[in-house]
Amino acid sequence: MINLPGGQAFAPEYLLKGSTLLALVFISTLVFLTIGPRKEWPFARKVVYLLFLIYLGCTFSLTLFPINIFTPSNAIHNLPFGMQTNVVNLSPLAWAKYDLLQSVGNILLLVPLGFLLPILSQRFSSLGKITFTGLLLSLTIESTQLAMNFFYLGNRIFDMSDLFLNTAGCIIGWFSFYCISRLFPNEIQQIQL
């Protein structure tokens, strides 16, 4: 449902759900891992890689879907773009007013990124690089949500607090990786590219 100022609301005729994306990610990843030079990868690297791509698919499925599909005859096409209400929250402390589940969910969203990405590649083994990557991914998600709202494809907001919570989650994931890499350095090196 798209809500506009003045109480107008528009319901999309169709919703593109994230499960479609997940199925495509899973099938294409299995094909990707079984052909070419990747078929020679150690089994552990293939498993971590598969988990990482499925994680990315789930993340985008949770944050960007469903996508609103309006037919050409829908009255929303007569409106100028960007008329939705409450699409930006620039307060960095808004998370303090969130319910606990929402705050924890925003933190947990990027924990796997901070954990799996350094396992897959030594380039992301430093805290600085993984923090920047987490911030960049979170900013990309929030900006995409804002753009989708502008074109009436979604109904989410750009929230500055999400940037902080997501990045904190990525840092927590990196610290988990750091602890595991100290306990199992040889196993991690066999997986890393």
N, C-alpha and C positions, 0 to 999 in steps of 0.2 A: 504494500500500500504506500503510495506517495502522498504525503500531506503537504499542502501549500498554505501560505498565509491566507487568511479569510475563511479557513475551514474547508477549502476544497480538498477532495481526496480522489485519487485515481488508483484503480486496481489493475494490475497487468493481466493480460489474457493468459500469458504463459510465464512459467518460471524455469530458468535453466539451472538445474541443481548441480551441486558439487560432486555428486556420485558419478556423474558422467566423466568429470575430470579425473577422478580417482581410478576409474576403470582404464582410461586411456594411459595414465601414468604407469599403472601396474603392468599392463600388457607391453607397452613400449619399453619399459625397463627390462623385462624378461628377455625380450628380443635383443636389446642392446647388449645385455650381458652374455648372450650365447653366441654372438657372431663376432668376427674380426679378432683383433688382438686381446680384447677383454675376456674372451673365453679361456685365456691362459692365466688369468688372475687367480690368486689363491682364493679358496672358497670363503674364507673369513672376509676378505675385501669385497667379494661379491655380495655377501650378506649385509655388510655395513652400508655399501653403496645402495643396495635395494631399500634398506631401511631409511636411508637419507632421502631418496627420491620419493618414497611413499610419505615420509614426514612432510616434505615440501608440498606434495599434492594435498595432504590433509590440512596443512596450514592455509594454503590458498583456498581450499574448499570451505574452511571455517570463516575466513576473513573476507572473501570476495563474493561468495555465493550465498543465496540464489541471485541470479541476474534477472531483472525484470525485462520481459519482452512484451512490448505493446504493439498491437496490430496497427497498420496505417490508418485505420478508421477511428482509432481512439482519440478522444478530445485532447489528450495531453500533448499531441503534436501541434496543436494550435497555440501553445504557450511558448514564451521565450525560454531559453535554457537557464538553469540555475535559480529556479524560483522556490526550491524546497526550503523549509525552515530548519533552523538549528543544525547546520551541517559542519560547523567548526567550533571546537572548544580549545582555546589556547591557554587555559589555566594549567600550569604544570603541577599544581597541587590538587587537582580535581579528584585524583585517585583516593584521597583521604575520605571522600564522600561516597565512594563506591561501596557496594556490599562486598563482603569478604570473598565470595566466590568469583566475582568479576575481577577483583585485584589479583587473586591467586591465578586465575585463568590467564590473565595478561602476562603474568610472570612466567608461567609454565609454557606459554606458547613458543618461546624461543630457547628454552633450556635444551631441547634436542639439537638445535643448530650449534650452540656453543659446545656441545659434547661431541657430536658426530663429525662436524666439519674438520676439526683438528686431527681426528683419527684418520680421516680420508686423505688429508694433505698437510704436509709439514709447513706449508706457507701460512697456514692459519693457526699455528701452534702458539703464537704469542698473544698475550691478553689484549694488547693494543689493536692488533688486526682483527681479532674476533669481536671485540667491542665495536669497532668501526663497521664491521660486516653486519652485526646485529642491529645497530642503529640505522644503517642503510636499508636493510630489509624492512625494518619497521616503518621507516619513512616512506618507502616504496608502497607498502600496503596501505598506509594512511592516505597517501596522495592519490593512490588508485581509487580508494573509497570515495574521496572528495570528487574526483573526476567522474566517477560513476554516478554520484548524486547529481552533479551538474547536468548530466545527460539523461537523468531519470532511469538509470540502469540499476541502481541500488538504493538502499535506504539506511546508510550508515553515516557516521560522522568522522571527521578528522579530529582526533583527540590527542593533544600534546602529552597527556598523562600516559597514554598507551605507549608512546615512544620511550618514556623513562622506564615503565614497568617491563616492556618487552626487552629492552637493552639490559636491564638488571637480570632478567631471566637468562639471557645469552651469557652473561658473565658468570652466573651460577653454574650453567652448563660447562663453561670452560674450566672452572675450578674443579668440577667433577672429573672432567677429562684429565686435568693436571694430576689429581690424586691417583686415578687409575693408571696413568702413564708412568708414575713412580713405582707402582706395585708390579706392573707388567710391561716394562719397557721393550723387551724383545718382541712380544706379541703385537704391540702397537706399531713398532717399526716394520713388521711384516705386512701390516695392512696399509700403511701410509704410502702414498705415491710421491 
